[in-house]
Amino acid sequence: MGPMDPIVQPNRLLLWQGIEPTADVPADPSLLQLEEERRLEDSLFRHQSEGAQEFLRGQAESIASALLGSRTRLEFSLPEIINLPMDGEERFLPAEIPADFRKQSVGGFLSRFPLKDIRSAFRQRLSQLEDSMYPAVAVGVRLLRYAVVRHIVHDRISMEAETAVGGAEESLATVEGKFAGYRRLVDTLYQALSLAPYIFTEQEYQAKRMAVLGRLVPLGNRLGQLELEDIIWKINRRAEANDLNRGLWLSLPYFDDRALEMKLHEFEVIPPGRTLFAPAFVVLAARREQKAAEQNEALSPSTRMHLLAELIRLENAFDGRPDSFSRKGF
């Protein structure tokens, strides 16, 4: 996946730390505000006619497919009639959305938005419409936003999770495929948050979030281990072919459980030149990088532990000793 959508960045910490799905009301004041906003949007949706609700659900499914797919153009419509809250939602009265506002489109070849930025274009269009001088338009867009995030969390996540599970085989390719599937689920969760941060307080969202992270983190760690084994195999094969006598630089993959993505720990083993390869060079470099990793406060404790485990595995693979993490307290 490419760089994360900048609008989603503020929610990265929320997605990772979150709240327990069993929590009835979040204690944090900001979360209490989001909880209240979600309850208001839920009430607004439930006070719509069955026809309007069904229309919005259909639009939500189409919009989600465009946002989570590779489309560069998105078309959507608002209902003709909505129930507008009056007197602080004490009563609701039917109101017509002007015809000029009912059909909308964003993206496409002639759009001023970059083709790759359909998500930002869609959010910007919703914000513009919510500032409309027509109350029916503003409320109609609120309803559409709510319907989209509900569809993503309640339906789309479940559909994508079915394809992410994969088989029981643990080859590198299989684990890569599973990891990519769950990483897409993380992106799907981010898109829901970017559209409506209040969905974060919904128990269904929290349960799905914890389920996704519960699979993504061990998959990322396992992927790092398998890629390390492949690196060790390649070093041995190239050493046998005398193909490592002009320097060696390693990029060690590991899973960062804060960023929720694979990263590379890069370091020099043998400087460029005409130096004959010897396993001791890898051992010394691995030991040096272990010290660097231990002092890297940018890593979470669990990420640091897994990176250290990989570096120890690399060291042991070239000093002839069996794998053992006892020296590091694992």
NUKOLVEX-420911 format. One line per field, with one value per residue (C-alpha): residue number from 0; chain; x, y, z. Coordinates in steps of 0.001 Angstrom, whole numbers, m for minus. Layout:
% NUKOLVEX-420911
nr (NUM/...);
kette (A/...);
u (X/...);
v (Y/...);
w (Z/...);
% end
This chain:
% NUKOLVEX-420911
nr (0/1/2/3/4/5/6/7/8/9/10/11/12/13/14/15/16/17/18/19/20/21/22/23/24/25/26/27/28/29/30/31/32/33/34/35/36/37/38/39/40/41/42/43/44/45/46/47/48/49/50/51/52/53/54/55/56/57/58/59/60/61/62/63/64/65/66/67/68/69/70/71/72/73/74/75/76/77/78/79/80/81/82/83/84/85/86/87/88/89/90/91/92/93/94/95/96/97/98/99/100/101/102/103/104/105/106/107/108/109/110/111/112/113/114/115/116/117/118/119/120/121/122/123/124/125/126/127/128/129/130/131/132/133/134/135/136/137/138/139/140/141/142/143/144/145/146/147/148/149/150/151/152/153/154/155/156/157/158/159/160/161/162/163/164/165/166/167/168/169/170/171/172/173/174/175/176/177/178/179/180/181/182/183/184/185/186/187/188/189/190/191/192/193/194/195/196/197/198/199/200/201/202/203/204/205/206/207/208/209/210/211/212/213/214/215/216/217/218/219/220/221/222/223/224/225/226/227/228/229/230/231/232/233/234/235/236/237/238/239/240/241/242/243/244/245/246/247/248/249/250/251/252/253/254/255/256/257/258/259/260/261/262/263/264/265/266/267/268/269/270/271/272/273/274/275/276/277/278/279/280/281/282/283/284/285/286/287/288/289/290/291/292/293/294/295/296/297/298/299/300/301/302/303/304/305/306/307/308/309/310/311/312/313/314/315/316/317/318/319/320/321/322/323/324/325/326/327/328/329);
kette (A/A/A/A/A/A/A/A/A/A/A/A/A/A/A/A/A/A/A/A/A/A/A/A/A/A/A/A/A/A/A/A/A/A/A/A/A/A/A/A/A/A/A/A/A/A/A/A/A/A/A/A/A/A/A/A/A/A/A/A/A/A/A/A/A/A/A/A/A/A/A/A/A/A/A/A/A/A/A/A/A/A/A/A/A/A/A/A/A/A/A/A/A/A/A/A/A/A/A/A/A/A/A/A/A/A/A/A/A/A/A/A/A/A/A/A/A/A/A/A/A/A/A/A/A/A/A/A/A/A/A/A/A/A/A/A/A/A/A/A/A/A/A/A/A/A/A/A/A/A/A/A/A/A/A/A/A/A/A/A/A/A/A/A/A/A/A/A/A/A/A/A/A/A/A/A/A/A/A/A/A/A/A/A/A/A/A/A/A/A/A/A/A/A/A/A/A/A/A/A/A/A/A/A/A/A/A/A/A/A/A/A/A/A/A/A/A/A/A/A/A/A/A/A/A/A/A/A/A/A/A/A/A/A/A/A/A/A/A/A/A/A/A/A/A/A/A/A/A/A/A/A/A/A/A/A/A/A/A/A/A/A/A/A/A/A/A/A/A/A/A/A/A/A/A/A/A/A/A/A/A/A/A/A/A/A/A/A/A/A/A/A/A/A/A/A/A/A/A/A/A/A/A/A/A/A/A/A/A/A/A/A/A/A/A/A/A/A/A/A/A/A/A/A/A/A/A/A/A/A);
u (0/1229/1707/m1120/m3752/m2614/m6124/m6120/m2831/m4376/m6322/m3331/m2940/m6646/m6645/m3773/m4560/m8303/m10806/m12041/m15109/m16800/m16579/m20055/m19088/m15534/m14055/m11971/m13845/m12998/m14361/m17499/m18055/m17585/m19951/m22629/m22157/m22525/m25737/m27175/m26324/m27774/m31000/m31186/m30836/m33464/m35967/m35828/m38441/m37735/m37430/m34847/m32867/m32804/m31740/m28885/m27726/m27542/m25534/m23241/m22401/m21561/m19481/m17533/m16660/m15273/m13346/m11802/m11198/m9048/m11618/m10737/m14316/m17131/m20776/m23406/m26903/m28826/m32429/m35242/m37010/m35550/m36982/m35449/m34997/m36881/m36786/m33603/m34769/m37993/m39864/m39031/m40644/m40257/m38063/m37106/m33481/m33268/m32852/m29622/m27932/m29152/m26592/m22903/m19637/m15971/m12735/m12342/m10069/m11406/m11466/m9087/m8346/m5508/m6833/m5230/m6924/m10529/m10910/m9834/m11998/m15023/m14474/m14024/m17254/m19165/m17791/m18811/m22329/m22673/m22060/m24949/m27467/m30182/m30737/m32087/m28839/m26665/m28693/m28877/m25072/m24827/m27092/m25021/m21777/m23314/m24593/m21172/m19213/m21832/m21606/m17813/m17697/m20663/m20493/m17328/m14890/m16613/m16521/m12834/m11946/m13266/m10730/m7884/m7918/m6287/m5112/m3074/162/3051/5215/6632/4234/1233/2103/2741/m720/m2386/m487/m1492/m5122/m5148/m3207/m6047/m8446/m6433/m6762/m10511/m10715/m8759/m11172/m14118/m12350/m11409/m15042/m16577/m14293/m17352/m17550/m14531/m16827/m19070/m18556/m18800/m15922/m13833/m14483/m13501/m10420/m9190/m9858/m7881/m4941/m4996/m4199/m2089/550/1533/1389/3763/6163/6017/6591/9707/11004/10429/12071/15044/15396/15407/18117/20262/19872/20865/23929/25096/24528/26340/29182/29608/29816/32395/29942/30235/33807/32954/30921/27598/24631/21526/17918/16262/12433/10475/6923/6378/3289/2775/2836/1147/3404/6578/9768/13437/16313/19264/22905/26343/28037/31150/32152/32578/35976/37892/37369/36990/33704/33803/30785/32330/31523/27795/28109/29840/27358/24364/25725/26316/22773/21312/22731/21336/17887/17878/18400/15856/13032/11031/10115/7455/8734/7138/8555/11978/11752/10937/13640/16181/15033/15701/19140/20019/18803/21034/24001/23467/23122/26724/28539/27666/25660/22069/19255/18870/17366/18357/21163/18657/16110/13587);
v (0/3530/6379/6727/9349/12499/13218/9880/10542/12082/8864/6515/6471/5896/2918/1279/1987/2305/1490/m1865/m3105/m3837/m213/1313/4986/6190/8198/10589/13908/13914/10377/11371/14086/11593/9179/11846/12766/9134/8775/11884/10606/7203/8790/10988/7962/5937/8769/8575/6724/3115/4189/6860/4459/1833/4432/5586/2012/1440/4613/3649/305/1944/4699/2251/174/3274/4534/1161/144/1625/3929/7466/8711/8522/9317/9472/10757/12218/11215/13281/13604/13435/13990/17164/17481/20373/21841/20039/16679/16731/16295/15628/17127/16008/18268/18114/18244/20621/18699/20521/18964/15391/14047/14533/13321/13685/12673/11726/12984/16541/16968/19431/16775/14314/11003/9137/11408/10326/9840/13390/14742/12896/14127/17671/17486/16223/19066/21610/20206/20135/23903/24392/27173/24525/22583/19583/19305/19538/16909/14677/14637/13839/10879/9733/10001/7931/5299/4930/4426/2019/m22/m77/m1211/m3602/m5093/m4267/m5308/m8687/m9253/m8360/m10444/m13570/m13157/m12212/m15423/m17682/m21232/m22844/m23090/m20992/m20390/m16912/m16222/m17391/m15251/m12269/m12741/m12969/m9938/m7901/m8889/m7742/m4607/m3765/m4198/m1640/754/111/973/4172/5185/4813/7000/9613/9967/10022/9877/9255/5681/4988/4877/2174/m1246/m2977/m856/m1589/m5334/m5366/m3240/m5590/m8649/m7167/m6098/m9430/m11106/m8408/m8093/m11800/m12042/m9084/m10604/m13969/m12330/m10644/m13986/m15737/m12927/m13104/m16822/m15971/m13335/m15832/m18379/m15796/m14692/m18308/m18999/m15835/m16532/m19988/m18355/m15803/m13060/m11057/m9818/m6257/m5245/m6206/m4068/m5642/m4466/m6441/m6448/m6101/m5219/m1864/m2385/1362/2262/m1103/m1739/m3534/m1474/m2059/m1929/m1153/m1472/m2072/m5442/m5037/m1660/m1421/m2590/m5791/m7509/m11281/m12282/m14023/m15026/m13106/m9834/m10651/m11631/m8372/m6267/m8067/m7486/m3820/m3392/m5117/m2341/273/m1349/m1497/2278/3101/4776/5308/1606/185/m2340/m5222/m4080/m3671/m7202/m8722/m6740/m7843/m11429/m11168/m9667/m12423/m15023/m13411/m13448/m17085/m18148/m17124/m17866/m21551/m21494/m22767/m20226/m18894/m15675/m16284/m13713/m10964/m12042/m13524);
w (0/m732/1725/4196/3504/5388/6635/8440/10213/13371/13934/13799/17570/18049/15725/17541/21219/21055/23780/24935/23026/26346/27457/27621/27647/26990/29876/27764/27205/23497/23178/25097/22498/19663/21402/21639/17989/16943/18966/17300/13812/14637/15866/12761/10482/12379/12022/8231/6187/5238/1612/2423/4596/1860/m701/1540/2128/m1603/m2095/779/m815/m4142/m2517/m356/m3424/m5136/m2094/m1299/m4893/m7615/m9166/m10160/m10408/m7866/m8443/m5713/m5081/m2168/m1358/m2764/595/4081/7554/8911/12709/14250/17763/18701/17296/19283/16005/12354/9278/5628/3511/m143/m1248/m4249/m7501/m8378/m5339/m5575/m8046/m7379/m8891/m7929/m9616/m13234/m16013/m16072/m12297/m10652/m7994/m8625/m9902/m7018/m4454/m4894/m1149/m283/m3105/m1756/1808/560/m1424/1622/3739/1103/921/4702/4656/2243/2891/2443/5708/3786/1790/4910/6757/3680/3490/7200/6600/3643/5621/8418/6004/4348/7575/8911/5725/5863/9493/9548/6060/4139/6885/7194/3435/3143/6219/4505/1693/4055/6098/3484/4050/6816/4784/6116/3083/2592/m279/1750/4765/2469/987/4399/5654/2600/3171/6789/5883/3486/6394/8372/5442/5414/9119/8462/5723/8096/10669/8088/7019/10488/13551/15750/14426/16624/19686/18258/19851/16469/15189/18269/18004/14320/15045/17750/15577/12661/14818/16597/13279/11624/14364/14550/10762/10451/12941/11188/7821/9191/10478/7143/5179/7562/6819/3123/3704/5614/2814/184/2152/2436/m1262/m2337/79/m1444/m4875/m3628/m4500/m1241/m1502/m2531/506/2102/3148/4737/4837/7624/7409/10656/11610/13324/15483/15937/12254/11492/8521/7524/7761/7035/9508/7225/8185/6741/7316/5148/3687/m97/m1299/m1787/1560/1647/3206/6568/8736/11640/9860/10042/13700/14635/12657/14199/17706/16948/15630/18682/20830/18457/18514/22320/22408/19717/21651/18464/18572/20852/23436/21522/18170/19748/21156/17762/15980/18593/18146/14398/14940/17424/14926/12284/14666/15641/12006/11350/14611/14685/17914/18229/18394/21902/23170/26793/26551/25913/28482/26001);
% end
